[in-house]
């Protein structure tokens, strides 16, 4: 008797994507993510990492190939429809609404929710990010970079996503805040949300991930368990700054 293998939550199949002025950013890349996982996507600047997330969330339409979510083709679908299916995208640079308060920013994240009350969701966010609870009436534009990153992540979680995509969550943060953000990423995953993580800090990303992919100038160079990638000589030399 044979059993059917569990299908991935997300499948990117042989995707080619062109970005900007006909820059070929992805060249036949395939990745997948299963329920419960943190999957890390690492690579140098310009490797195509951000393009990958934009392609999944519908901001970019692939030139060829396809993106499947829960077995359904979503490539070519409008971003708001993809968001309603349960994919939340926290972009590089945070992009909070600076003239809105913390609470108003969080409320914006729940725009597609049908529940009359969001009290339980607010409690969950403030349990993860106690500082946001203390700053709920503060304008988002007056928060520090680390606080804005927490707000951007909290806003995405207000949609109660089935998949959370994070683009460079540690960018520009102090080492202490980087540790805090990655602790929160781990906790979000432990609470049941799968995460697709794009991150320049390869060491931190692979330390929290279960699996990883390495992009080089739009091509998939390596993939495997996060542990194996952490100990791979090429990865250690190119992305972790360790010789030999």
C-alpha positions in Angstrom: 0.0 0.0 0.0 1.4 3.4 -1.0 0.7 6.7 0.6 0.5 10.0 -1.2 3.3 12.4 -0.3 2.2 15.6 1.5 2.0 18.4 -1.1 3.9 21.6 -0.4 2.0 24.6 0.8 3.9 26.7 -1.7 5.6 25.7 -5.0 7.6 27.9 -7.3 8.2 25.9 -10.5 10.8 26.9 -13.0 10.1 30.6 -12.7 11.7 33.1 -15.0 11.2 36.8 -14.0 12.2 40.0 -15.5 12.5 43.1 -13.3 13.1 46.7 -14.1 14.7 47.5 -17.5 14.5 43.9 -18.7 16.9 42.6 -16.0 16.5 38.9 -15.9 16.2 38.5 -12.1 15.1 34.8 -11.9 16.3 32.2 -14.3 14.2 29.0 -14.0 14.1 28.9 -10.2 12.1 26.2 -8.3 11.6 26.2 -4.6 9.0 24.8 -2.2 7.8 25.3 1.3 5.8 22.9 3.5 3.4 23.6 6.4 5.2 24.3 9.6 8.6 25.2 8.0 10.8 28.2 8.1 12.6 28.2 4.7 15.5 30.7 4.2 16.5 32.2 0.9 20.0 33.6 1.0 22.3 35.2 -1.5 24.2 38.4 -2.3 22.6 41.7 -3.2 21.1 41.4 -6.7 20.7 37.6 -6.5 17.0 37.8 -7.1 15.7 37.2 -3.5 13.3 40.2 -3.4 12.1 39.4 -6.9 11.2 35.9 -5.7 8.9 37.3 -2.9 7.4 39.9 -5.3 6.7 37.2 -7.8 4.9 35.0 -5.2 2.9 37.9 -3.8 1.8 39.0 -7.3 3.6 42.3 -7.5 5.5 40.9 -10.4 4.2 38.4 -12.9 6.6 35.7 -14.0 7.7 35.6 -17.6 7.3 31.9 -17.5 6.9 29.1 -15.0 4.2 29.1 -12.3 3.6 29.7 -8.6 1.2 27.3 -6.8 -0.3 27.9 -3.4 -2.2 25.1 -1.7 -2.1 23.4 -5.1 -3.7 26.4 -6.8 -2.0 28.5 -9.5 -1.6 32.0 -8.3 1.0 33.4 -10.7 -0.7 36.2 -12.6 -3.2 36.8 -9.9 -3.7 40.3 -8.5 -1.8 41.0 -5.2 -4.9 41.7 -3.2 -6.4 38.4 -4.2 -3.2 36.6 -3.2 -3.3 38.3 0.2 -6.9 37.2 0.7 -5.8 33.6 0.1 -3.6 33.9 3.2 -0.1 35.1 2.0 1.3 38.1 3.9 4.3 39.9 2.6 6.5 42.1 4.8 8.6 44.0 2.3 12.2 45.2 2.6 12.2 48.6 4.2 9.2 48.0 6.5 6.9 50.6 4.7 4.7 51.4 7.7 2.2 54.2 7.3 4.2 57.0 9.1 1.3 59.4 9.7 -0.9 56.7 11.3 -0.6 55.5 14.8 0.6 52.0 15.7 -3.0 50.9 16.3 -4.1 52.3 13.0 -1.3 50.5 11.2 -2.3 47.3 12.8 -5.9 47.8 11.8 -4.8 48.3 8.2 -3.3 44.8 8.3 -6.7 43.4 9.1 -8.5 45.0 6.1 -9.5 41.7 4.6 -10.7 40.1 7.9 -14.4 39.5 8.2 -14.5 39.2 12.0 -16.4 41.9 13.8 -13.9 41.9 16.7 -10.2 41.8 16.4 -9.5 41.9 20.2 -7.9 38.4 20.3 -5.7 39.3 17.4 -4.5 42.5 19.1 -3.7 40.5 22.2 -1.7 38.0 20.2 0.3 40.8 18.5 1.0 42.6 21.8 2.1 39.3 23.4 4.6 38.9 20.6 5.5 42.6 20.5 4.9 44.1 24.0 6.5 47.4 22.9 3.8 47.9 20.3 1.2 47.7 23.1 2.9 50.4 25.0 3.3 52.6 21.9 -0.2 52.0 20.4 -1.1 55.7 20.2 2.3 56.8 18.8 2.7 57.8 15.2 4.5 55.0 13.3 6.9 57.5 11.7 8.3 58.4 15.1 9.3 54.8 15.9 12.9 53.6 15.6 13.9 51.2 12.8 13.6 48.2 15.0 10.2 49.3 16.3 9.0 49.9 12.7 10.1 46.4 11.8 8.1 44.9 14.7 5.1 47.0 13.5 5.4 45.8 9.9 5.5 42.2 11.1 2.6 42.8 13.5 0.6 44.4 10.7 1.1 41.4 8.5 0.1 39.0 11.3 -3.2 40.9 11.8 -4.3 39.2 8.6 -3.9 35.8 10.3 -1.8 34.6 7.4 -1.3 30.9 6.4 2.1 31.9 5.1 4.3 34.8 6.2 7.0 36.2 3.8 9.7 38.4 5.4 12.1 40.4 3.3 15.3 41.4 5.1 13.8 41.8 8.6 17.1 42.5 10.2 18.3 45.2 7.8 19.8 48.2 9.5 19.2 46.9 13.1 21.6 46.8 16.0 23.0 43.3 16.9 20.7 43.2 20.0 17.6 44.0 18.0 18.6 41.5 15.3 18.7 38.8 18.0 15.3 39.9 19.2 13.7 39.9 15.8 15.0 36.4 15.1 13.6 35.2 18.5 10.2 36.6 17.4 10.5 34.9 14.0 11.1 31.6 15.7 8.2 32.1 18.1 5.8 33.1 15.3 6.7 29.8 13.5 6.3 27.8 16.7 2.8 29.3 17.1 1.9 27.7 13.7 2.8 30.1 10.9 5.1 28.9 8.1 7.7 31.5 7.1 9.6 32.2 3.9 12.5 34.2 5.0 14.8 36.3 2.7 17.7 37.5 4.7 21.2 39.0 4.1 22.3 37.7 7.5 22.8 34.1 6.3 24.0 32.8 9.6 21.0 34.0 11.5 18.6 32.9 8.8 20.0 29.3 8.6 20.0 29.1 12.4 16.2 29.5 12.6 15.3 27.8 9.3 14.7 24.1 8.7 15.7 24.3 5.0 17.4 26.8 2.8 18.1 27.8 -0.8 21.0 29.9 -2.2 20.5 32.2 -5.1 23.3 33.5 -7.3 22.5 36.1 -10.0 19.1 34.6 -10.5 20.1 31.0 -10.5 19.5 28.4 -7.8 23.0 27.5 -6.7 22.4 25.2 -3.7 19.6 23.9 -1.5 19.3 21.5 1.4 18.7 21.4 5.1 19.7 24.6 7.0 22.2 22.6 9.0 24.0 21.2 5.9 24.1 24.7 4.3 25.6 26.1 7.5 28.4 23.6 7.3 28.8 23.8 3.5 32.3 25.2 2.6 31.1 27.3 -0.2 28.3 28.9 1.9 30.6 29.4 4.8 33.2 31.2 2.6 30.8 33.3 0.5 28.0 34.2 3.0 29.3 33.5 6.5 32.8 35.0 6.1 34.6 31.8 7.2 37.6 30.7 5.3 38.2 27.0 4.5 
